[in-house]
Amino acid sequence: MLDEARIGEAVGLEADGSGSSVWGNIWKLQVPPKVKVFWWRVIHAFLPSLQVLHRKHVEPIANYEVCGAESESIRHMLLECSIARVFWEATKTNTGVKLPALHQDNWAHDLAEGRAVTGDGQQIIMIGMYALWTLRNKRRHGEILPPVQVAVQWVADLAYDLGQATRHQTPPRPATQQPRWECPQDGWLKCNTDGAFYDRSGQGATGAVLRDSSGNFIRGSAKWYDHCLDALIVEALACRDGLRLAIQFGARRVWLESDYQQLIQLWQARSSQRSTIATVLQEIRELSLVFLEFNFSFIPRNCNKVAHSLAKRVTADTRPGLWTYAPAYVLDALIADCNFAPNE
C-alpha cells in the first residue's frame, strides 16, 4: 500500500496532508492552466515518476535510466538530474533567472507559495519544471526531442507573453473596436513578418507568413542570423525574407506588414533617410518591383502573432525553417485572427 505521507513529505506537502492554501497560491499564478494542474500533481505526489510508480508496484524498478540515478524522484527529475542541470544553466544564460537553493523537503511548497523566488523568476521556474516533465515524457515515448535551448526559449517567451498581458490589464472601459488582423483583398497575399533579436549574443531570427484573402496559411519561413547589429536590422531582414518567400511562391500582389514602427517610418522617408538599414530597404524596394501591386504598412504586435511564433522557432542549432502548411503551434493565432478553421 502506498505510504502517501512519506511521498507527501518528499515533495514538501504539509504533514496534515492539506494543500488547499498551496492550491490557492498556485491558482493565482500567471501561468497556463495545464501548468497549474501539473503543480497540483507535484504538491500531492500524483506525478507518475518512476519512484512513485515503483512504490505503487506499477514499475519493477525506480532507477532513472537517463542519468543512472538510483531513484527517479520528482525532485531529482526536476532539479538534480544532469538534464535538469543543463536546462537550468541555459535558463540562467537566456533569462537571467537562477534556480535558487531549495530545501530538501519543502522545495515544492517554497516555490509554489513564493517563498523561494517571486515575480517573473517564480513564473519562469514553474513553467520550466513543466517543460522538463514534458521533455521527460517525450523521451520515454521515443519522440525526437528539441534542443534544450528551444525548450528554454519556449519557457521564456511564454513567461514574457503572460507577463505582458498581466501588466497591460486595465480596468474595464466602454467597448471599443480592438485592432485585428485584416484579410487582404481577393487576388492578394498578405505577408506578415517579425524579427527576434537577442541582444546578449548579437544574433537574431526572422519569421514570415503568407496568407490569402480567407486568412488561410499559404507559406511560412524562418531564418537564423549569427550576426546582427540591432533589432531594427533584424526587422528589416524579416521584411526582405518575407518578400523572397512571396516571390518564390509566385505571388503577384503582396501586402507586406511589420510591427516595427520605426522601420515603416524609414521606408516612407525613402531616399531622405541615411539609416543603418538603407541597403536592406533598397533590396526591399527592388524586390517589390517584381509584383504587379505592392503595399507596405504597420500592424500592431498583437495582430502579428503568427510571424512572431515562426521567428521564435529557429535557433543556432535548428535553422532554417520552411512550412507549406500551418504548424500546430500557430493554429490558435490563425483562428483568433479571422475565426476560421484552417486547412489541415
N, C-alpha and C positions, 0 to 999 in steps of 0.2 A: 504493500500500500504506500502511496506517495506521501512523504513527510512534507506537507505544504508549509509548515512553519519554518523548516530548515531552508527550503527553497526561497521562501519569502525573505528570510534573513540574507540569503545570498545576493539578492538584488536590492536590498535596502528597504524591505517592507517592514512597517512597524510591527512589534511583537503581537499586538492585538488583532492584526490582520485587517485593520481598517485602512482603506485607501481613498475614502471619499474626499478628504481635504486635498490630497495629492491630485486626484482626478479633477477637482475644481481648478487647481492651478494649471494643469495640462490643458483643460478646455479653454482657458483664457489665452493661451499662447497663439501667436500669429503664425501658425503652421497649418498645412493641409490636413483635412480630417483623417486621412489614412496614416499620417504621422502621429496624430493624437491617439488613434487606436493602437498603433504599434507601441507607443509608450505605456498605454494602459496594460498591454500584454507584458511588457518588460517589468513594470512595477509588480504585477501579480504572478510573475514567473509562468506565464502562459505561452511564452515564446518557445517554440519547439527546437531548442538547441539539443545537441547530442547528449549533453549531461542530463537535461530534463527528460528526454526520451528514454535514456538508459535507466533512470530512476523509475520511470513508468513501465519498464520492461518491454518497451517498444523496440529499442535498439540494443543489440548484444554488447556493444562496447561504447564508451563515451569519449575515446580519444579523438582528437581533431587531426584528420589525415593531412590537411593542408600544411600545417606548421609542425606537426608531431607532438602537440601538447597532450598531456595525459588526459585532460578532460576539456571538452568544448563547452565551457560555461558561457552564460550570456555576457558576463563581464569580460572574459578572455576574448571572445569573438569581437566585441565592440571596442575594447581598449588595449588589450595586451598582445594580441596576435601580430605576427610580423606584417601581415597585410594591413591590419588596422594602423600599425605604427607608420607605415608608408603613407597611408591615406591621410592621417592627421598631420604628418610633416608637410605633405603637399597642400593641405588646407591652410596651414600656418603661412606658407610661402605665398599662396594665392590670395588669401583674405586678410592675413594678419591676426587671425583668431587662433589662439593657442589653447590646446586642451589642458585644463587645469589639473593639478594634483587632486585626486579624488579618494575619499575614504574607502577602505576596503569593503565595508559592509553597507554603508549608507549612500554610495555613489549615485544610485539611480534617483533617490529622493532628493539629494542635493542638487542634481541637475534639474529635475522636474519642478522643484519649488524655488529655483533661482538662488539657492544659497552658494553654489559653486561659481556661477557666472550668470550675468544678466544681459538684457538687451539683445543686440544683434549677435553677440557671441553665443548666448544661450540658444537662439534660434538656429544658427548655423550648426552648432554641435548636435542638437537634437535631430535636425534634418539629416545631418551627416551620418548619424548612427542608423537611421532608417535606410540610407543609401547603402551602408555597409551590409546590413541584413539582406537587402535586395540583391547585392552582388554575391553574397554567400549562397543564396538560394539559386541564383542563375548558375553558379559554379557547380552546385550539387546536381543540377539538372542537365549538365553538359552543354550549356549555352556558351557562345563566344562572348567574352567579357570586354567591355570598352576599357581603354586605358584609364588608370586611376585619375589622371589629370582631367579626363572628360567627366568622370563622376563628381570630382571636386568642383568643377566649373558649373555643373548642373546644380549642385547644392548652393553655391554662391549666387547664381542667377535667381534661383527660386527664392532665397532669403532676401535678395535685393528687391525683387518684384513685390514680394509680400510686404516688405518694409516700406517701400514707396507707396503702396496702396494704403497702408495704415497712416503714414504721415500726411497723406493728401486727403484723408477723410475730413469732411467739414459738416457742420450742422445742416439739416435738410433745408433746401431752398425751393422756391417756386420752380415748377417744372420748366426746364429749358431744353432746347434741342442740343444734344450732345454730338460732337463730331463723329462721323462714321466713315469707314472706308467706302468709297464710291465706285461702282462698276463703270467701266468705260463704255462708250457707245458701240453699237454693232460695227464690226469690222476693225475695231481697235483692240490692242492688247495693252494692259497696264503692266508696267514694270516697276515694282516696288523694291527699293534697295536699302540696305543698312550696313553700317560698319561697326566692328568691335575692336577697340584699341586698348592694348594692355600697356599701361604707362611704365610699369616696372621693368618690363623686358624690351620695350620698344618694338613689340610685334603687334600684329593685327589680323583681322579676318573680314571678309566681305560676304554678304548674302544678297541674293536677288531672286525674285519670283515673278513669273509671267502669269497673268490671269486674264480670262476673256470677259466678254460682256455679261456673262452669267455669274462671274466670280469663280469659275472653275480653275483649278490649278492646272497650268499647262506645262511649265518647266520651272525648275528651281536649281540654283547653283550656289556654291560657297567656295571660297578660295582663301588660303592662308598666306600671309606675308611675313617673312622673317625680319624685315627691317622697315619700320615706319617711323616717320618723324613726329606725327601727332594725329589726333582724331580727325582733323579736317582732311588730311590726305587720305586716310582710310575711307572716309565717307565719299570722297571724290572717286577713289578707285572702285568703290562699290557701284557707283553710277556707271562708270566705264565698263565694268564687268557685266552689269545688267544689260547694257546695250549690245555688248558682244553676244550675250545669250540670246537676245531678241533677233539679232542678225543670223545667228546660227539656226534658229528656228524658222527663219524666213518671214518674219513679221513685216508688214507694210506700213501700218500706222501704230505708233507707240506713244503712250503717255507715261513718262518717267516721273517717279516720285521719290523724294528723300525727306527724312525727318530732321535734317540738319539745316537750320535756317540760314546760317552764315554761308553755306555752300550755294543756296539759292540766290542770296544777295550778290555773291561774287559772279554767279552765272549771268544775272541780269545786268551787272556792271559792264560786261563784255570787255572790250579792249582797254577800258579805262582802269582796270584793276591790275595790280602787279603782285599778286599773292604767290605763296609757295606752291599753289596747285594750278598755276597758269598753264603749264604744259598739259596737265591732265584735262583741264577744261577744254583746251584746244582739241585734244583727242576726242572728247565727248562731242564737240561741235562737228568734227569730221565724221564721226560715226553716225550722228543724227541725220546727215545729208543722204544716207542710204535709204531712209524711209520716205514714203510719199508724204506723210504728215507726221509731225512730232510736237510734243508738248512736254514741258518740264515744270514741275510745281512742288510746293511744300505739302507734307502730310504730317499731322500730329503723331507723336510716337505711339500713342495707344491705338492708332489705326494701322500701325506698321509692324504688327507682332509676328507675322509670318516670315518676313525678311529678317527680322531680328533673331528669330529662332534658328533660321538656317545659318546665319553668321556665327552663332554660338556652337554649331555642331562640328566645326573643324578646329583642329589644333595642330601643333607642330608634328604630332605623331599620326594624325588622321586627316590627310589632305589629298586632293581636293574633294569636293562633293558635287554630284550632278544627279538630279532627280527628275524622272519623267512622269512620276505620279506622286501624289501628296503623301509624305511620310506621316506616320501616326501622330507624332508629337505636334503637328501643326493643324490637325483636323479641327480641334476646338476653336482655334483662331479663325479658320476659314468659315466655319459655321456661324460664329459670332459676327463676322463681318457682314454677311448678307443673308443669313438664315436660310441656307440651302444645304442639301445633302450632297456632299462632294462625291464624285465618281470614285469607285474603288480602283 
